[in-house]
Amino acid sequence: MRLWFLQLSGWPVFLSIVGIVLVFMLALSVGMTRISNRSVVQNFVLAFFAVAVIAAIGLAVAAVMTRW
C-alpha cells in the first residue's frame, strides 16, 4: 500500500525541500546573530552548512521513500 505522500516525487518535492531549507537557514542566521557574538556572515555560513546537511538527508530520505 503506497501512501499519497510517498507518491510525490520529482520537482515538487525537491522545490518544497529547497524552499523550506532556505527559510530555515535565514531564520537560523538571524537567530544565531542575536544569541552570539559572531557576525551575520559567520552565522550565515554556519547555518548554510548545517541546513545543507539537513537538506541532503531530507532529499535522500525522500528518494529512498519514493523508491519503495
N, CA, C, O and CB atoms as a CASP TS submission, in Angstrom:
PFRMAT TS
TARGET T0000
AUTHOR 0000-0000-0000
METHOD Language model
MODEL 1
PARENT N/A
ATOM      1  N   MET     1       0.842  -1.185   0.000  1.00  0.00           N
ATOM      2  CA  MET     1       0.000   0.000   0.000  1.00  0.00           C
ATOM      3  C   MET     1       0.882   1.241   0.000  1.00  0.00           C
ATOM      4  O   MET     1       1.697   1.427   0.903  1.00  0.00           O
ATOM      5  CB  MET     1      -0.955   0.002   1.218  1.00  0.00           C
ATOM      6  N   ARG     2       0.723   2.079  -0.998  1.00  0.00           N
ATOM      7  CA  ARG     2       1.515   3.311  -1.093  1.00  0.00           C
ATOM      8  C   ARG     2       0.677   4.469  -0.583  1.00  0.00           C
ATOM      9  O   ARG     2      -0.481   4.638  -0.965  1.00  0.00           O
ATOM     10  CB  ARG     2       1.988   3.573  -2.557  1.00  0.00           C
ATOM     11  N   LEU     3       1.277   5.252   0.273  1.00  0.00           N
ATOM     12  CA  LEU     3       0.602   6.428   0.802  1.00  0.00           C
ATOM     13  C   LEU     3       0.772   7.588  -0.168  1.00  0.00           C
ATOM     14  O   LEU     3       1.712   7.596  -0.963  1.00  0.00           O
ATOM     15  CB  LEU     3       1.150   6.799   2.200  1.00  0.00           C
ATOM     16  N   TRP     4      -0.129   8.573  -0.113  1.00  0.00           N
ATOM     17  CA  TRP     4      -0.107   9.663  -1.085  1.00  0.00           C
ATOM     18  C   TRP     4       1.180  10.465  -1.000  1.00  0.00           C
ATOM     19  O   TRP     4       1.675  10.925  -2.029  1.00  0.00           O
ATOM     20  CB  TRP     4      -1.297  10.579  -0.875  1.00  0.00           C
ATOM     21  N   PHE     5       1.749  10.653   0.211  1.00  0.00           N
ATOM     22  CA  PHE     5       2.946  11.469   0.316  1.00  0.00           C
ATOM     23  C   PHE     5       4.188  10.736  -0.175  1.00  0.00           C
ATOM     24  O   PHE     5       5.213  11.363  -0.442  1.00  0.00           O
ATOM     25  CB  PHE     5       3.143  11.910   1.742  1.00  0.00           C
ATOM     26  N   LEU     6       4.105   9.419  -0.295  1.00  0.00           N
ATOM     27  CA  LEU     6       5.221   8.669  -0.858  1.00  0.00           C
ATOM     28  C   LEU     6       5.193   8.696  -2.381  1.00  0.00           C
ATOM     29  O   LEU     6       6.210   8.442  -3.025  1.00  0.00           O
ATOM     30  CB  LEU     6       5.198   7.229  -0.360  1.00  0.00           C
ATOM     31  N   GLN     7       4.047   9.000  -2.954  1.00  0.00           N
ATOM     32  CA  GLN     7       3.934   9.045  -4.401  1.00  0.00           C
ATOM     33  C   GLN     7       4.431  10.369  -4.973  1.00  0.00           C
ATOM     34  O   GLN     7       4.656  10.476  -6.179  1.00  0.00           O
ATOM     35  CB  GLN     7       2.501   8.812  -4.813  1.00  0.00           C
ATOM     36  N   LEU     8       4.603  11.370  -4.125  1.00  0.00           N
ATOM     37  CA  LEU     8       5.141  12.640  -4.597  1.00  0.00           C
ATOM     38  C   LEU     8       6.618  12.463  -4.907  1.00  0.00           C
ATOM     39  O   LEU     8       7.376  11.941  -4.088  1.00  0.00           O
ATOM     40  CB  LEU     8       4.926  13.765  -3.549  1.00  0.00           C
ATOM     41  N   SER     9       7.013  12.891  -6.070  1.00  0.00           N
ATOM     42  CA  SER     9       8.421  12.788  -6.432  1.00  0.00           C
ATOM     43  C   SER     9       8.739  13.857  -7.466  1.00  0.00           C
ATOM     44  O   SER     9       7.843  14.524  -7.983  1.00  0.00           O
ATOM     45  CB  SER     9       8.761  11.369  -6.975  1.00  0.00           C
ATOM     46  N   GLY    10       9.975  14.006  -7.750  1.00  0.00           N
ATOM     47  CA  GLY    10      10.408  14.945  -8.768  1.00  0.00           C
ATOM     48  C   GLY    10      10.506  16.368  -8.264  1.00  0.00           C
ATOM     49  O   GLY    10      10.849  16.611  -7.107  1.00  0.00           O
ATOM     50  N   TRP    11      10.202  17.306  -9.145  1.00  0.00           N
ATOM     51  CA  TRP    11      10.389  18.726  -8.857  1.00  0.00           C
ATOM     52  C   TRP    11       9.561  19.272  -7.704  1.00  0.00           C
ATOM     53  O   TRP    11      10.087  20.076  -6.933  1.00  0.00           O
ATOM     54  CB  TRP    11      10.080  19.503 -10.062  1.00  0.00           C
ATOM     55  N   PRO    12       8.302  18.888  -7.535  1.00  0.00           N
ATOM     56  CA  PRO    12       7.553  19.455  -6.404  1.00  0.00           C
ATOM     57  C   PRO    12       8.195  19.168  -5.048  1.00  0.00           C
ATOM     58  O   PRO    12       8.281  20.055  -4.198  1.00  0.00           O
ATOM     59  CB  PRO    12       6.144  18.917  -6.407  1.00  0.00           C
ATOM     60  N   VAL    13       8.642  17.932  -4.849  1.00  0.00           N
ATOM     61  CA  VAL    13       9.283  17.579  -3.580  1.00  0.00           C
ATOM     62  C   VAL    13      10.611  18.307  -3.443  1.00  0.00           C
ATOM     63  O   VAL    13      10.919  18.844  -2.379  1.00  0.00           O
ATOM     64  CB  VAL    13       9.496  16.054  -3.480  1.00  0.00           C
ATOM     65  N   PHE    14      11.391  18.330  -4.505  1.00  0.00           N
ATOM     66  CA  PHE    14      12.694  18.992  -4.474  1.00  0.00           C
ATOM     67  C   PHE    14      12.548  20.484  -4.173  1.00  0.00           C
ATOM     68  O   PHE    14      13.251  21.015  -3.312  1.00  0.00           O
ATOM     69  CB  PHE    14      13.424  18.794  -5.808  1.00  0.00           C
ATOM     70  N   LEU    15      11.650  21.151  -4.870  1.00  0.00           N
ATOM     71  CA  LEU    15      11.471  22.590  -4.659  1.00  0.00           C
ATOM     72  C   LEU    15      10.890  22.893  -3.287  1.00  0.00           C
ATOM     73  O   LEU    15      11.234  23.909  -2.682  1.00  0.00           O
ATOM     74  CB  LEU    15      10.571  23.171  -5.735  1.00  0.00           C
ATOM     75  N   SER    16      10.021  22.035  -2.792  1.00  0.00           N
ATOM     76  CA  SER    16       9.483  22.229  -1.440  1.00  0.00           C
ATOM     77  C   SER    16      10.584  22.125  -0.399  1.00  0.00           C
ATOM     78  O   SER    16      10.657  22.950   0.511  1.00  0.00           O
ATOM     79  CB  SER    16       8.382  21.201  -1.144  1.00  0.00           C
ATOM     80  N   ILE    17      11.439  21.121  -0.524  1.00  0.00           N
ATOM     81  CA  ILE    17      12.533  20.956   0.431  1.00  0.00           C
ATOM     82  C   ILE    17      13.505  22.122   0.336  1.00  0.00           C
ATOM     83  O   ILE    17      13.968  22.619   1.363  1.00  0.00           O
ATOM     84  CB  ILE    17      13.268  19.630   0.189  1.00  0.00           C
ATOM     85  N   VAL    18      13.825  22.567  -0.874  1.00  0.00           N
ATOM     86  CA  VAL    18      14.731  23.705  -1.040  1.00  0.00           C
ATOM     87  C   VAL    18      14.134  24.971  -0.426  1.00  0.00           C
ATOM     88  O   VAL    18      14.846  25.729   0.233  1.00  0.00           O
ATOM     89  CB  VAL    18      15.039  23.933  -2.533  1.00  0.00           C
ATOM     90  N   GLY    19      12.851  25.208  -0.629  1.00  0.00           N
ATOM     91  CA  GLY    19      12.205  26.391  -0.052  1.00  0.00           C
ATOM     92  C   GLY    19      12.200  26.362   1.465  1.00  0.00           C
ATOM     93  O   GLY    19      12.484  27.370   2.111  1.00  0.00           O
ATOM     94  N   ILE    20      11.878  25.213   2.034  1.00  0.00           N
ATOM     95  CA  ILE    20      11.881  25.077   3.493  1.00  0.00           C
ATOM     96  C   ILE    20      13.283  25.277   4.042  1.00  0.00           C
ATOM     97  O   ILE    20      13.466  25.916   5.078  1.00  0.00           O
ATOM     98  CB  ILE    20      11.339  23.701   3.915  1.00  0.00           C
ATOM     99  N   VAL    21      14.263  24.734   3.350  1.00  0.00           N
ATOM    100  CA  VAL    21      15.652  24.871   3.782  1.00  0.00           C
ATOM    101  C   VAL    21      16.089  26.334   3.756  1.00  0.00           C
ATOM    102  O   VAL    21      16.748  26.790   4.691  1.00  0.00           O
ATOM    103  CB  VAL    21      16.575  24.028   2.892  1.00  0.00           C
ATOM    104  N   LEU    22      15.742  27.068   2.719  1.00  0.00           N
ATOM    105  CA  LEU    22      16.128  28.478   2.636  1.00  0.00           C
ATOM    106  C   LEU    22      15.510  29.299   3.762  1.00  0.00           C
ATOM    107  O   LEU    22      16.190  30.126   4.370  1.00  0.00           O
ATOM    108  CB  LEU    22      15.718  29.058   1.286  1.00  0.00           C
ATOM    109  N   VAL    23      14.244  29.082   4.040  1.00  0.00           N
ATOM    110  CA  VAL    23      13.591  29.816   5.121  1.00  0.00           C
ATOM    111  C   VAL    23      14.219  29.451   6.463  1.00  0.00           C
ATOM    112  O   VAL    23      14.471  30.328   7.289  1.00  0.00           O
ATOM    113  CB  VAL    23      12.076  29.526   5.140  1.00  0.00           C
ATOM    114  N   PHE    24      14.470  28.169   6.682  1.00  0.00           N
ATOM    115  CA  PHE    24      15.073  27.719   7.930  1.00  0.00           C
ATOM    116  C   PHE    24      16.492  28.277   8.082  1.00  0.00           C
ATOM    117  O   PHE    24      16.895  28.653   9.182  1.00  0.00           O
ATOM    118  CB  PHE    24      15.094  26.184   7.988  1.00  0.00           C
ATOM    119  N   MET    25      17.243  28.330   6.987  1.00  0.00           N
ATOM    120  CA  MET    25      18.608  28.844   7.025  1.00  0.00           C
ATOM    121  C   MET    25      18.618  30.322   7.382  1.00  0.00           C
ATOM    122  O   MET    25      19.435  30.748   8.198  1.00  0.00           O
ATOM    123  CB  MET    25      19.304  28.621   5.680  1.00  0.00           C
ATOM    124  N   LEU    26      17.735  31.110   6.795  1.00  0.00           N
ATOM    125  CA  LEU    26      17.672  32.531   7.112  1.00  0.00           C
ATOM    126  C   LEU    26      17.242  32.758   8.557  1.00  0.00           C
ATOM    127  O   LEU    26      17.771  33.638   9.235  1.00  0.00           O
ATOM    128  CB  LEU    26      16.714  33.244   6.163  1.00  0.00           C
ATOM    129  N   ALA    27      16.290  31.971   9.024  1.00  0.00           N
ATOM    130  CA  ALA    27      15.858  32.103  10.421  1.00  0.00           C
ATOM    131  C   ALA    27      16.987  31.736  11.378  1.00  0.00           C
ATOM    132  O   ALA    27      17.168  32.390  12.405  1.00  0.00           O
ATOM    133  CB  ALA    27      14.630  31.217  10.691  1.00  0.00           C
ATOM    134  N   LEU    28      17.741  30.700  11.047  1.00  0.00           N
ATOM    135  CA  LEU    28      18.876  30.329  11.878  1.00  0.00           C
ATOM    136  C   LEU    28      19.932  31.424  11.912  1.00  0.00           C
ATOM    137  O   LEU    28      20.466  31.732  12.977  1.00  0.00           O
ATOM    138  CB  LEU    28      19.488  29.039  11.380  1.00  0.00           C
ATOM    139  N   SER    29      20.237  32.010  10.774  1.00  0.00           N
ATOM    140  CA  SER    29      21.287  33.034  10.742  1.00  0.00           C
ATOM    141  C   SER    29      20.883  34.267  11.540  1.00  0.00           C
ATOM    142  O   SER    29      21.732  34.871  12.196  1.00  0.00           O
ATOM    143  CB  SER    29      21.603  33.430   9.296  1.00  0.00           C
ATOM    144  N   VAL    30      19.616  34.655  11.503  1.00  0.00           N
ATOM    145  CA  VAL    30      19.153  35.805  12.284  1.00  0.00           C
ATOM    146  C   VAL    30      19.119  35.458  13.771  1.00  0.00           C
ATOM    147  O   VAL    30      19.569  36.242  14.607  1.00  0.00           O
ATOM    148  CB  VAL    30      17.754  36.261  11.808  1.00  0.00           C
ATOM    149  N   GLY    31      18.589  34.292  14.094  1.00  0.00           N
ATOM    150  CA  GLY    31      18.501  33.881  15.497  1.00  0.00           C
ATOM    151  C   GLY    31      19.864  33.698  16.137  1.00  0.00           C
ATOM    152  O   GLY    31      20.072  34.083  17.287  1.00  0.00           O
ATOM    153  N   MET    32      20.792  33.111  15.396  1.00  0.00           N
ATOM    154  CA  MET    32      22.129  32.895  15.942  1.00  0.00           C
ATOM    155  C   MET    32      22.876  34.210  16.140  1.00  0.00           C
ATOM    156  O   MET    32      23.712  34.310  17.038  1.00  0.00           O
ATOM    157  CB  MET    32      22.927  31.979  15.027  1.00  0.00           C
ATOM    158  N   THR    33      22.593  35.210  15.326  1.00  0.00           N
ATOM    159  CA  THR    33      23.236  36.509  15.481  1.00  0.00           C
ATOM    160  C   THR    33      22.801  37.159  16.789  1.00  0.00           C
ATOM    161  O   THR    33      23.604  37.807  17.461  1.00  0.00           O
ATOM    162  CB  THR    33      22.905  37.424  14.288  1.00  0.00           C
ATOM    163  N   ARG    34      21.560  36.992  17.141  1.00  0.00           N
ATOM    164  CA  ARG    34      21.041  37.612  18.366  1.00  0.00           C
ATOM    165  C   ARG    34      21.574  36.959  19.624  1.00  0.00           C
ATOM    166  O   ARG    34      21.675  37.621  20.657  1.00  0.00           O
ATOM    167  CB  ARG    34      19.538  37.556  18.377  1.00  0.00           C
ATOM    168  N   ILE    35      21.917  35.678  19.573  1.00  0.00           N
ATOM    169  CA  ILE    35      22.353  34.992  20.790  1.00  0.00           C
ATOM    170  C   ILE    35      23.866  34.779  20.861  1.00  0.00           C
ATOM    171  O   ILE    35      24.343  34.152  21.806  1.00  0.00           O
ATOM    172  CB  ILE    35      21.661  33.662  20.892  1.00  0.00           C
ATOM    173  N   SER    36      24.619  35.273  19.906  1.00  0.00           N
ATOM    174  CA  SER    36      26.065  35.054  19.918  1.00  0.00           C
ATOM    175  C   SER    36      26.798  36.342  19.594  1.00  0.00           C
ATOM    176  O   SER    36      26.192  37.365  19.276  1.00  0.00           O
ATOM    177  CB  SER    36      26.458  33.955  18.921  1.00  0.00           C
ATOM    178  N   ASN    37      28.107  36.266  19.683  1.00  0.00           N
ATOM    179  CA  ASN    37      28.952  37.422  19.384  1.00  0.00           C
ATOM    180  C   ASN    37      29.520  37.369  17.974  1.00  0.00           C
ATOM    181  O   ASN    37      30.334  38.214  17.601  1.00  0.00           O
ATOM    182  CB  ASN    37      30.084  37.511  20.383  1.00  0.00           C
ATOM    183  N   ARG    38      29.102  36.391  17.193  1.00  0.00           N
ATOM    184  CA  ARG    38      29.605  36.287  15.820  1.00  0.00           C
ATOM    185  C   ARG    38      28.843  37.232  14.897  1.00  0.00           C
ATOM    186  O   ARG    38      27.749  37.699  15.214  1.00  0.00           O
ATOM    187  CB  ARG    38      29.490  34.837  15.308  1.00  0.00           C
ATOM    188  N   SER    39      29.450  37.495  13.755  1.00  0.00           N
ATOM    189  CA  SER    39      28.818  38.383  12.787  1.00  0.00           C
ATOM    190  C   SER    39      27.728  37.642  12.028  1.00  0.00           C
ATOM    191  O   SER    39      27.620  36.418  12.107  1.00  0.00           O
ATOM    192  CB  SER    39      29.859  38.953  11.810  1.00  0.00           C
ATOM    193  N   VAL    40      26.929  38.396  11.297  1.00  0.00           N
ATOM    194  CA  VAL    40      25.855  37.809  10.498  1.00  0.00           C
ATOM    195  C   VAL    40      26.438  36.884   9.437  1.00  0.00           C
ATOM    196  O   VAL    40      25.872  35.825   9.165  1.00  0.00           O
ATOM    197  CB  VAL    40      24.996  38.910   9.839  1.00  0.00           C
ATOM    198  N   VAL    41      27.558  37.267   8.836  1.00  0.00           N
ATOM    199  CA  VAL    41      28.167  36.446   7.785  1.00  0.00           C
ATOM    200  C   VAL    41      28.646  35.113   8.356  1.00  0.00           C
ATOM    201  O   VAL    41      28.437  34.069   7.738  1.00  0.00           O
ATOM    202  CB  VAL    41      29.346  37.198   7.123  1.00  0.00           C
ATOM    203  N   GLN    42      29.282  35.135   9.524  1.00  0.00           N
ATOM    204  CA  GLN    42      29.731  33.886  10.144  1.00  0.00           C
ATOM    205  C   GLN    42      28.550  32.989  10.474  1.00  0.00           C
ATOM    206  O   GLN    42      28.595  31.783  10.235  1.00  0.00           O
ATOM    207  CB  GLN    42      30.542  34.174  11.412  1.00  0.00           C
ATOM    208  N   ASN    43      27.495  33.574  11.021  1.00  0.00           N
ATOM    209  CA  ASN    43      26.309  32.779  11.336  1.00  0.00           C
ATOM    210  C   ASN    43      25.624  32.269  10.078  1.00  0.00           C
ATOM    211  O   ASN    43      25.087  31.162  10.070  1.00  0.00           O
ATOM    212  CB  ASN    43      25.329  33.600  12.159  1.00  0.00           C
ATOM    213  N   PHE    44      25.638  33.062   9.018  1.00  0.00           N
ATOM    214  CA  PHE    44      25.050  32.627   7.758  1.00  0.00           C
ATOM    215  C   PHE    44      25.786  31.405   7.220  1.00  0.00           C
ATOM    216  O   PHE    44      25.165  30.450   6.754  1.00  0.00           O
ATOM    217  CB  PHE    44      25.078  33.765   6.726  1.00  0.00           C
ATOM    218  N   VAL    45      27.111  31.445   7.288  1.00  0.00           N
ATOM    219  CA  VAL    45      27.910  30.312   6.801  1.00  0.00           C
ATOM    220  C   VAL    45      27.642  29.066   7.646  1.00  0.00           C
ATOM    221  O   VAL    45      27.460  27.976   7.103  1.00  0.00           O
ATOM    222  CB  VAL    45      29.420  30.660   6.825  1.00  0.00           C
ATOM    223  N   LEU    46      27.618  29.223   8.972  1.00  0.00           N
ATOM    224  CA  LEU    46      27.318  28.084   9.845  1.00  0.00           C
ATOM    225  C   LEU    46      25.924  27.526   9.575  1.00  0.00           C
ATOM    226  O   LEU    46      25.741  26.312   9.481  1.00  0.00           O
ATOM    227  CB  LEU    46      27.437  28.495  11.315  1.00  0.00           C
ATOM    228  N   ALA    47      24.953  28.413   9.450  1.00  0.00           N
ATOM    229  CA  ALA    47      23.584  27.967   9.173  1.00  0.00           C
ATOM    230  C   ALA    47      23.499  27.298   7.804  1.00  0.00           C
ATOM    231  O   ALA    47      22.788  26.307   7.639  1.00  0.00           O
ATOM    232  CB  ALA    47      22.606  29.153   9.244  1.00  0.00           C
ATOM    233  N   PHE    48      24.215  27.831   6.833  1.00  0.00           N
ATOM    234  CA  PHE    48      24.207  27.254   5.494  1.00  0.00           C
ATOM    235  C   PHE    48      24.692  25.815   5.513  1.00  0.00           C
ATOM    236  O   PHE    48      24.050  24.936   4.938  1.00  0.00           O
ATOM    237  CB  PHE    48      25.070  28.083   4.553  1.00  0.00           C
ATOM    238  N   PHE    49      25.818  25.566   6.167  1.00  0.00           N
ATOM    239  CA  PHE    49      26.353  24.213   6.201  1.00  0.00           C
ATOM    240  C   PHE    49      25.468  23.271   7.025  1.00  0.00           C
ATOM    241  O   PHE    49      25.289  22.109   6.662  1.00  0.00           O
ATOM    242  CB  PHE    49      27.767  24.228   6.766  1.00  0.00           C
ATOM    243  N   ALA    50      24.923  23.769   8.124  1.00  0.00           N
ATOM    244  CA  ALA    50      24.039  22.929   8.936  1.00  0.00           C
ATOM    245  C   ALA    50      22.789  22.545   8.158  1.00  0.00           C
ATOM    246  O   ALA    50      22.361  21.391   8.178  1.00  0.00           O
ATOM    247  CB  ALA    50      23.651  23.653  10.231  1.00  0.00           C
ATOM    248  N   VAL    51      22.213  23.516   7.479  1.00  0.00           N
ATOM    249  CA  VAL    51      20.984  23.245   6.736  1.00  0.00           C
ATOM    250  C   VAL    51      21.272  22.444   5.474  1.00  0.00           C
ATOM    251  O   VAL    51      20.425  21.663   5.039  1.00  0.00           O
ATOM    252  CB  VAL    51      20.277  24.552   6.376  1.00  0.00           C
ATOM    253  N   ALA    52      22.445  22.618   4.879  1.00  0.00           N
ATOM    254  CA  ALA    52      22.805  21.826   3.706  1.00  0.00           C
ATOM    255  C   ALA    52      22.862  20.348   4.055  1.00  0.00           C
ATOM    256  O   ALA    52      22.421  19.505   3.274  1.00  0.00           O
ATOM    257  CB  ALA    52      24.150  22.288   3.133  1.00  0.00           C
ATOM    258  N   VAL    53      23.395  20.036   5.206  1.00  0.00           N
ATOM    259  CA  VAL    53      23.444  18.638   5.656  1.00  0.00           C
ATOM    260  C   VAL    53      22.021  18.118   5.894  1.00  0.00           C
ATOM    261  O   VAL    53      21.683  17.007   5.486  1.00  0.00           O
ATOM    262  CB  VAL    53      24.299  18.506   6.956  1.00  0.00           C
ATOM    263  N   ILE    54      21.196  18.930   6.555  1.00  0.00           N
ATOM    264  CA  ILE    54      19.815  18.528   6.817  1.00  0.00           C
ATOM    265  C   ILE    54      19.047  18.340   5.500  1.00  0.00           C
ATOM    266  O   ILE    54      18.266  17.398   5.363  1.00  0.00           O
ATOM    267  CB  ILE    54      19.109  19.580   7.707  1.00  0.00           C
ATOM    268  N   ALA    55      19.270  19.234   4.540  1.00  0.00           N
ATOM    269  CA  ALA    55      18.591  19.126   3.242  1.00  0.00           C
ATOM    270  C   ALA    55      19.034  17.875   2.493  1.00  0.00           C
ATOM    271  O   ALA    55      18.212  17.190   1.886  1.00  0.00           O
ATOM    272  CB  ALA    55      18.865  20.372   2.386  1.00  0.00           C
ATOM    273  N   ALA    56      20.330  17.575   2.534  1.00  0.00           N
ATOM    274  CA  ALA    56      20.825  16.376   1.860  1.00  0.00           C
ATOM    275  C   ALA    56      20.192  15.127   2.463  1.00  0.00           C
ATOM    276  O   ALA    56      19.817  14.202   1.742  1.00  0.00           O
ATOM    277  CB  ALA    56      22.359  16.296   1.954  1.00  0.00           C
ATOM    278  N   ILE    57      20.076  15.108   3.779  1.00  0.00           N
ATOM    279  CA  ILE    57      19.439  13.969   4.440  1.00  0.00           C
ATOM    280  C   ILE    57      17.961  13.896   4.056  1.00  0.00           C
ATOM    281  O   ILE    57      17.437  12.815   3.790  1.00  0.00           O
ATOM    282  CB  ILE    57      19.593  14.073   5.978  1.00  0.00           C
ATOM    283  N   GLY    58      17.292  15.052   4.029  1.00  0.00           N
ATOM    284  CA  GLY    58      15.879  15.074   3.644  1.00  0.00           C
ATOM    285  C   GLY    58      15.651  14.602   2.219  1.00  0.00           C
ATOM    286  O   GLY    58      14.710  13.853   1.955  1.00  0.00           O
ATOM    287  N   LEU    59      16.500  15.034   1.303  1.00  0.00           N
ATOM    288  CA  LEU    59      16.372  14.593  -0.088  1.00  0.00           C
ATOM    289  C   LEU    59      16.674  13.104  -0.226  1.00  0.00           C
ATOM    290  O   LEU    59      16.026  12.405  -1.006  1.00  0.00           O
ATOM    291  CB  LEU    59      17.309  15.402  -0.993  1.00  0.00           C
ATOM    292  N   ALA    60      17.653  12.620   0.529  1.00  0.00           N
ATOM    293  CA  ALA    60      17.969  11.194   0.486  1.00  0.00           C
ATOM    294  C   ALA    60      16.808  10.366   1.017  1.00  0.00           C
ATOM    295  O   ALA    60      16.473   9.327   0.448  1.00  0.00           O
ATOM    296  CB  ALA    60      19.238  10.902   1.292  1.00  0.00           C
ATOM    297  N   VAL    61      16.195  10.818   2.101  1.00  0.00           N
ATOM    298  CA  VAL    61      15.044  10.107   2.659  1.00  0.00           C
ATOM    299  C   VAL    61      13.888  10.123   1.665  1.00  0.00           C
ATOM    300  O   VAL    61      13.230   9.102   1.462  1.00  0.00           O
ATOM    301  CB  VAL    61      14.609  10.737   4.002  1.00  0.00           C
ATOM    302  N   ALA    62      13.634  11.279   1.041  1.00  0.00           N
ATOM    303  CA  ALA    62      12.558  11.357   0.053  1.00  0.00           C
ATOM    304  C   ALA    62      12.824  10.440  -1.129  1.00  0.00           C
ATOM    305  O   ALA    62      11.907   9.799  -1.642  1.00  0.00           O
ATOM    306  CB  ALA    62      12.385  12.793  -0.432  1.00  0.00           C
ATOM    307  N   ALA    63      14.083  10.374  -1.565  1.00  0.00           N
ATOM    308  CA  ALA    63      14.432   9.492  -2.696  1.00  0.00           C
ATOM    309  C   ALA    63      14.236   8.036  -2.342  1.00  0.00           C
ATOM    310  O   ALA    63      13.708   7.260  -3.138  1.00  0.00           O
ATOM    311  CB  ALA    63      15.878   9.722  -3.134  1.00  0.00           C
ATOM    312  N   VAL    64      14.660   7.666  -1.153  1.00  0.00           N
ATOM    313  CA  VAL    64      14.511   6.267  -0.729  1.00  0.00           C
ATOM    314  C   VAL    64      13.040   5.910  -0.552  1.00  0.00           C
ATOM    315  O   VAL    64      12.610   4.828  -0.954  1.00  0.00           O
ATOM    316  CB  VAL    64      15.279   6.013   0.585  1.00  0.00           C
ATOM    317  N   MET    65      12.266   6.813   0.048  1.00  0.00           N
ATOM    318  CA  MET    65      10.857   6.520   0.300  1.00  0.00           C
ATOM    319  C   MET    65      10.055   6.420  -0.995  1.00  0.00           C
ATOM    320  O   MET    65       9.099   5.648  -1.064  1.00  0.00           O
ATOM    321  CB  MET    65      10.254   7.589   1.199  1.00  0.00           C
ATOM    322  N   THR    66      10.424   7.184  -2.020  1.00  0.00           N
ATOM    323  CA  THR    66       9.672   7.100  -3.287  1.00  0.00           C
ATOM    324  C   THR    66      10.058   5.869  -4.095  1.00  0.00           C
ATOM    325  O   THR    66       9.346   5.509  -5.033  1.00  0.00           O
ATOM    326  CB  THR    66       9.906   8.358  -4.128  1.00  0.00           C
ATOM    327  N   ARG    67      11.159   5.218  -3.760  1.00  0.00           N
ATOM    328  CA  ARG    67      11.575   4.002  -4.471  1.00  0.00           C
ATOM    329  C   ARG    67      10.861   2.765  -3.958  1.00  0.00           C
ATOM    330  O   ARG    67      10.795   1.755  -4.658  1.00  0.00           O
ATOM    331  CB  ARG    67      13.074   3.809  -4.347  1.00  0.00           C
ATOM    332  N   TRP    68      10.323   2.828  -2.740  1.00  0.00           N
ATOM    333  CA  TRP    68       9.669   1.652  -2.156  1.00  0.00           C
ATOM    334  C   TRP    68       8.346   1.430  -2.756  1.00  0.00           C
ATOM    335  O   TRP    68       7.651   0.484  -2.387  1.00  0.00           O
ATOM    336  CB  TRP    68       9.527   1.783  -0.677  1.00  0.00           C
TER
END
